Amino acid sequence: MCGIFGIITNQEISVGKIALEGIKRLEYRGYDSCGIVTQYSSKLYIKKDAGKIDEIHKKIKLDEFPNGAKLALAHTRWATHGAPTKLNSHPHVDCHNKIAVVHNGILENFIELKEELQSKGHNFISETDTEIIPHLIEDYMENDLDFKNAVAKAIQRCEGAYGVAICHADYPNTIIAVRKESPIVVGIEEGNTSYCASDIPAFLPYTRTCYLLDDDEMAVLKPGSVEFFDVKDSNVPKKKAIQKIEWNIDAAEKGGYEHFMLKEIYEEPSALRRTLKISKDILKTFAKILWSAKNIYITAAGTSFYASLAGKFIITKFLDKYIEAIECSEFQIQLGDALKEDSVIIAISQSGETIDLIEAIRWAKEKLKNRVKVLSITNVVGSTLTRYSDHVILTQAGPEIGVAATKTYCTQVLTLGLVALEIADLRKILPDNEIEKYYDALRSTPDIIEDFLNNDIEILKKIVKNLEKTHNFFFLARGISLATAKEGGLKLKEIACRFIEGYSAAHAKHGPISLVRKDFPIIFIAPPDETYDRLVGNVMEFKARGGKIISLVVKSDKTITDLSDITIRINQPANKYYNLFSPITFIPALQLLAYFYSVDVGLDPDQPQNLAKTVTVH
Ligand code: G6P
């Protein structure tokens, strides 16, 4: 995944500076190289290199371009085709340096197109798939098409996923943006300036008025205005609805925190409070569909998949049906013809753009048409996932910039909790006052997290200081807390670069326990639920082998506390209502543990190596 940004204006402003700020706000999407192009006096001016934006800016002053430039395109890259080098960085140009393109996505047929263009004499200098786009456009323009129609023709030849923005040295008043499966949003400051970007925060300091481009649509940006076309019918403008963004730029800036990740963990209480207000109607719709489904699958990737594991556990408490959780990359291959009519798929994705998830859903829809329903939970309005879904719940986490998902995980689990309680309501399987107790527990999750964040985090810093940094370790749990263990382990892998495994405490006896030596750290996730007594046995097994026992427990805990070297304590009642939602209230401790660990070993938690926030490649 990469980040793209474009600006075109009639104002006396520095487009280079704004483009630089724009890609800084998109750096979470990729950070191995970057570049900016501006147009002035029928020439393109390009600056690009490999490295992080700040490093490159120090070297070559990325924002300094000829005064009077009125448009700029910028790109921050997460390499797919071709190593992160200066030559492979975007923008890419045609043979005559007239057409510049920035691209997010992957072109699947680029090899055959490249051969075709090379045979016509086009000269390629990078290893990227992107470079074919300016050459294709050049080719069509040499055959007498104007810029817009040449872009439309060229794009129709491209297979794969793309969000692209394009400018031309001889068209000072135009930027063209096109999308298929990779997001493009357009922002407008009426009459003055227009923007396009991979994500809204990139232009949020300037405007909250935007349009979401759909697949196979093309936006032709002029200063302060835009026209939309279907790629296949580039002569007839089409109407699109304006979106007004509710949140402001503070939501997407660090606001005094050292890192986005830390800020976003501290935003969890407010994100949960907003998500608790999801409309009853949509929750009811989800509940009814799940109740009448023959088969139910839940699918996602990464952190969203672990939210699915927690959610499936919570929902099955109130629904007498098994929910199969399948990683989205395995969905088609594992289900194949076993996916039958009247199935329901719950699809979960922070970004709504993860390509493996989109493909899984698309495959299911193509296979069974209307006989399969897709219920999706995502944080991004208008994302690709929403277009393939029958019903959508939007979590209210607000923008999440840190690459490692934190607040969105909590809001996903909470949303699934709300759906579960709606099912309980509908099925009347519990007395009303019993259901109300579950609701009370769910509604208390923001307060419990707030209390922990305000009072109890010093212990996490102490644990990090005392951990032997060369050690790997385990997060062990049973039942619903397995999701917490896996997500906690994932956070440490992602941002602290340690091999930490979230594993079943019972299953760990069948192999992993052989790794345990004196002082090998094991973190047990231990809410006082129905698995607690057996977990005590597991704690003893690992302690007997010299393991250093760290436990995550409720404040009143006694037994596991006595067996532990260190405890992390969550201030919540010890009863089944609160236990059911412990995946929400226990996870901040593990997110913060990963955060402090990452900072302690000198890593940047916001920009973990090799990762991108949204993965739009297979
Ligand atoms: C990437 C990110 C993870 C995220 C996963 C799924 O791997 O690095 O943090 O959990 O994608 O993303 P989604 O947007 O579908 O939830």
Residues whose N, C-alpha, C, O or C-beta is under 5 A from the ligand:
A	BS01	G6P	A301 G302 T303 S304 I348 S349 Q350 S351 G352 T354 V403 A404 A405 L611 A612 K613 T614 V615
